């Protein structure tokens, strides 16, 4: 019986133990399933927040970047060690600091970047943000070393290319910078920030049509990209287009106060200043400029437009304004070359020459790479600079220096070759060197009338008049008026020029030709 009792006890113990073990396993299994399901849900939430953040960043506006940051904060509450999310946060904060000048964004960018680096992120956002932050802190050499090291390791991304472009721009290697900006914009064509950066680089060089085209690509990616819209309007105004075409855009942007960062506030105010200038109201323009500088004191476009407004008033302070603009962005040709032209036009030849001397000093040691891989001094290929310098020298009465500058512009054989040929030809004509002037002028003012420079046809007409070839001269003057009208010259201006030519013919003993001239040229300046 004892044996049987013990057997019964063992059987009872085995059954209870088994049931207990089954219960434990069930609890553990349930907990494991619950943990696994929870973990999966967290991962899904993390992925959703990251996708939403990236989509918001792609829109590129400050409000979109703020929305992205909110999603990243929600993500960090679930997964604080998400290294690529930390890198993305650093990238968008760097954008808010360097592009939009948001207070405190620089510190937030550094904090997020340090976390991303500590976690071992190897994303393009991490390295791009580090390079841009180094440049923003004035550590261009460190940024260059970082980019060179990454390139040696085979790293490649649009963000790294954009950082390289900004570095090249700062160094004055503008041709290479343009190519890098273009490659970055092409590689990140869905992100309007890249095309907008390319557009600003082109605007800094005074390449207005190309800049507007780049901003157009940005607004194709996001039709409501604020920085691209307002800076495109500014580029059009700098190019001399009528302000009516951008007035509605500026008015709509002004109404979006809460969306406007300091940079956007400044940019809108500068564009408004340019509208006022186009309407002949320099005092109103200066008021808008002051508003721009209050929003962002370092805006080089605001300083440049201040110079333009002061030059329109023929105020001596224009020189100081242009010098301040150039000091903020010394490698932006627009600021120096246009500033020198305007100073010379108001009679400040000394100030114009000082700006050009600063430009030459800035680019003196810069090298440009030729298509065959050789390096040559960048100034040797800078025809726009030599044209500007020649114009200043010519107006100052230093004709020999002007001719030397025009020869350098011709030797550069750049996109301004035709303008250089005209400039030298016109100067030789003024010196009555008809034999030297004629081949230069005929090169850009062909007999077919297909030339694009009205002034060249007018100069050739004057040369032929001086040689007694009145019929041929009238033909060239006619082409000059046709080209000027096609380029939008006012009809009253055309009428004045046509009447001046008529008087010239009459005083030269050509009354019949003078009458025939007005009969032929009259339809060109009649109101339509």
C-alpha positions, 0 to 999 in steps of 0.5 A: 500500500505504501508503494501504491500510495507513493505511486499515486503521489508521484502521479499527482505531482507529475500532473500538477507540475505539468499543468504548472509548467504549461501555465508558465510557458503559456504566460511566457509565450503570451508575453513574448508574443505581446512584446514581439507585437509591440516591438513590431508596432513601435517599428512601424511607428518609427518608420512612419514618422521617418517617412513623414519627416523625409517627405516634409523635408523634401518640400523645403519650406521652413514650416515643412522643416518644422513639421519634419522636426515634430515627427522626428521628436515623436520618433525619438520618444520611441527610438532615441538611438535611430542614427539616421533620424538624428542625421536627418534632424541635423540636416534640417536644422543646418538648413534652418540656420544657414539658409533661413537664419533661424535663431538657435538652429545652429546649436540644435544642428550641432546637438543632433549631429553629435548624436548621429555621429556617436551612433555611427550614422553613415548617411549623406545627411550626416556628412553633408551637415558636418561639412556645411556646419564647418563652413558656417563656422568659418572652418573652410579648411576643415570642411575641405579636408572632410570632403576630400577624405570622404571622396577618397573613400568613394562617398558620393551624394547630392548633399556632399556635392552641394557642400563641395559647391559652396566651398568652391564658390567661397574659394572663387572657383566659380566655374567649378562651383556652377558645375557642382551646384548643377550636379547636386540639383540634378541628383536631388531633383525632387528636393527644391532646396538644391535647385534654389541653391543653384539659382542663388549661385547663378544670381550671384554671378549676374546670370539672370536667365539661368538663375530664373530657370534654376528657380523654375526647377525648384518650383517644379518640385514644389510650386510653393517653395517660398525662397525659390519664388521670391528669389526668382522674382528678385532675379527678374527685377535685377535683369530689368524686367517690368515689376508688374510681372512679379507684383502679385507674387510678392503681395501673396508672399507678404501676406504669409507672415508666420511662414516667413523666416528672417531670410525670407522676410529680408528677401521679400523686402529686397524684392519690394525695394527693387519694384520701387526702384523700377518705378523711380522711387529710390526713397521708398526702395531705401525704406524697404531695404532698411526693413530687409536689413532689420530682418537679416543684417548680413543679407548681401542682396539688401546691401547691394540694392541699397547701393543701387537706390543710393546710386539712383539718388546720386548719393555719395554713400552708394560707394560705401553700400556697394563695398559693404555688399562686396565684403559680405560676398566677395566672390559674387561678380554681380555685386562688384561689376554692377556696382562699379558700373553704377558708380561710374555712371553717377560720376564716381570713377574712383569708387568704381575703380576701387571696387574693381581693384578689390575684385582683382585682388579676390580672384588674383590667385584663383585658378580655372580649369580649362576643358583640356584639364590645364589650370590658368589664372581665372582672371585671364578667362573673366571677360566680364571683369575686363569689359567692366574695367575697360568701360571704367577706364574709358569713361575716366579718359584713360583710353590706352588702359581701356584698350588693354582691358578690352584686349584681355576681354577679347583674349578670354574668348568667353560668352562676352566676345561680341560685346568685347569686339563692340567695345574695342571697336567703338573706342577705336571709332572714337579715336578715329581709327577707322581701319582698326574699328571697322573689322571689329564692328562688322564682326558683330554687325553683319550686313544681313542684320542678324547681329544682336547688339544694336549699339554695334550697328549704330557705331558702324553707321557712324563710321560709314557716315564719317567715311562719306558712305551715307547710304550704307550708313543709313542701312546700319542705323536702320538695323540698329533701330530694328534691333533696339525695338525688338529688345524693347526700346521705347518708341519715343527713344527710337523716334529721337534717334531717327530724328538725330540721324535725319539732322546729321544727314541734312547738315552733311548735305544729304537732304534727299537721303534725309527725307528717304531715311524718315520714310523708311525708318518712320514705321519703326517708331510709330505707336502700334 
